[in-house]
Amino acid sequence: CTKWNARRREKVFKANPKMILLALDNDEAGIHAEEAIRHSVAGLKTSMASIRLPGKDLGSLSGVLREELRRMCAAFADALSDDPEGD
């Protein structure tokens, strides 16, 4: 699991994303990490969404499911980049 820290927070702030999509471990630590991330990026004018993985963590998913998750995230990012409003 990648640890959230001030350096990563600053990278997110500099990128100024339209949307932050989290796919953290589906356990108590992942839930607490999501809360901490949501709190630390509260100053951004961005939307945030979470994906609840069907297993405990990304490593417990089959290769097929991991690839499907990558495709879904890429499609989601493409949809945001095609926003005609430019928001």
C-alpha positions, 0 to 999 in steps of 0.5 A: 500500500502506498502511504499518503504523505505531504509530498504526495499531497503537494503533487496532487495540489500542483496537478489540480485534478478535476477528480480524484479516484481512490481504490484503497485496500478494503480493510480498516486501514484503507478506510482510515487512509481514505478519510485522511486523504479526503481531509488533507485535500479538502482545500482543492476544488475537486470531486472525489470518488472511491472504488471499493474493491471486491477483495481485501486489496488490489493484490488479491484480485485476479489479473483479469479483474486488475486489468478491468479496473485499469481499463475502467480508470482509463475510461473514466480519465478519458471521459473527464478529459473530454469534458466540453465545459472545460471544468 
